[in-house]
Amino acid sequence: MGFQYDMLTLFANYLGVELRIIINNDIETAFEKLNNHECDVLAINLAVTKDRAEKVSFAAAYGQTRQVLIQKKPAGWEQMSKKEIDSYLIRNQLDLANRKVHVQSKSAFADRLKNLSDEIGANIDMIEVENHDVEQLIRLVAKGEISYTVADENVARLNQTYYPQIDIATPVSFPQRMAWAVAKDADQFLSKLNSWVYTFKGGPMYALLYNRYFKSKKASDRIKSQYMSISGGKISPFDETIKKYSKIPEYDWRLIASMIYQESRFNPRVTSWAGAFGIMQLMPGTANYFGVNRASSPEMQIRAGCRFIDYLDRLLEQDITDSIERKKFVLASYNVGLGHVRDARRLAEKYGKNPNIWDTQVDSMLLWKSDPKYYLDPVVKYGYCRGQEPFDYVKEIFNRYEHYKNVISEDNL
């Protein structure tokens, strides 16, 4: 996961060494490699347990979490009361008896379900999956392809912002400390690691990384708006301003309006956890480059946002000549950064997809960038990316844009 990758990068910088990563999802094999000194540290979402502490030495905990059951809410849940929804879902761990639960093979989740099966005195039909990570299994639950999986609560909460149809309220474990592990005889290295963990947790970078990976940008700006649906031929209070400045990148103003809705729900006062602010949700560095700040009027922020869109469009114009396709790349770059989009294009080219087509080509490569197999690929320069967010971002903006085009007449252009 990207959180662990960024922590490792910071720790390697602290030690002044080059980082080399070995991907291994088999915990027992990882313990063996650790104690054989084939690697120095085991950096995964590893819960501290008494049994594991007999095999490895745990560093100071960097956090805590608990494991929760991931299950899909019933159809029509949006119109149901909490009591009605609960009646369809597992709320008592005893009800997991004879239920089929998919988890990562040889993972902490598999260990926990084995223990839970003993605790409830009944068999849980656990299916250990080797070729899917936690987030992929969550996605399968959301799509209704499997019934249940288990995840750490912090990961589950973030994924629920992308899949509101999943329920994460049923715990299957007590809170557990999370920590990295080193070999049993690596006392000196453990001391250095502990020193770094204490400093890291006490500094601003820990909160920044935690928010980046475990809090969604969308979570802080879900604001009710009277312009969620169009009435009277009006999208927002800023329609005239959007029309005026959409001429900078020469985009349909309704597409810009759809993007602004996605970013801020037309609320000029919203601020994200990452520091993006205002109606266009510009990051401080980008805002400064285009001459605006938090005190700037919504009009000036819209102008700056349109200038940024034009800037991205010009950077991509030479490679992606189709203007419709290019708009999708521009929107993704606005959301996640041009570097990640260029990484996805390089992956597309490497794996036989068209780097100049968004749908089913480059967008799928962005999804792959949350998998270490791909974000550690030599062609990738910007590392981990939670690709689901830009994937959904582009799709939702264009879907809303089509709706706007259907209800806003050409006379309003």
Secondary structure, DSSP 4 states (H G I P E B T S, - for coil): -HHHHHHHHHHHHHHT----------HHHHHHHHHTTS-S-B-SS-B--HHHHTTSEE----EEE-EEEEEEPPTTGGGS-HHHHHHHS--SGGGGTT-EEEEETTSHHHHHHHHHHHHHTS--EEEEESS--HHHHHHHHHTTSSSEEEEEHHHHHHHHHH-TTEEEEEE-S--EEE--EE-TT-HHHHHHHHHHHHHHHHSHHHHHHHHHHHS-GGGG-----TTSS-BTTBS-TTHHHHHHHTTTTT--HHHHHHHHHHHHTT-TT-B-TTS-BTTTTB-HHHHHHTT--TTS-HHHHHHHHHHHHHHHHHHHHTT---HHHHHHHHHHHHHH-HHHHHHHHHHHHHTTS-TT-IIIIIHHHHHHTTSHHHHTSTT-SS----THHHHHHHHHHHHHHHHHHHHS-GGG-
